[in-house]
């Protein structure tokens, strides 16, 4: 499980413990069943959540999301993105989202 590798290599966390932590984080999104799937087997929402979790696994994570609607292009607005960030808000210090000005309306009153 790629998410677990971050803790294994950055913090020398034992493999089993890192896997359990990654699985519990996936469960926050209701994505426990996808734990052993490879990236190509994920849908766009699952892929976004997994990418977000990988970024958040680094100690004192400062997340930068560049053009999230490129990752999940079918979203009509930023609610899914904001909800995903709220689910794991205890795992990162800050998050910045960068996008083109013409995408501003998709983000609403953030």
ABEGO torsion letter per residue (X at the ends): XAAAAAAAAAAGBBAAAAAAAAAAAAAAAGAAAAAABBAAABBAAAAAAAAAAAAAABBGBBBBBBGAAAABAABABAAAAAAAAAAAAAABABBBBBBBAAAAAAAEAX
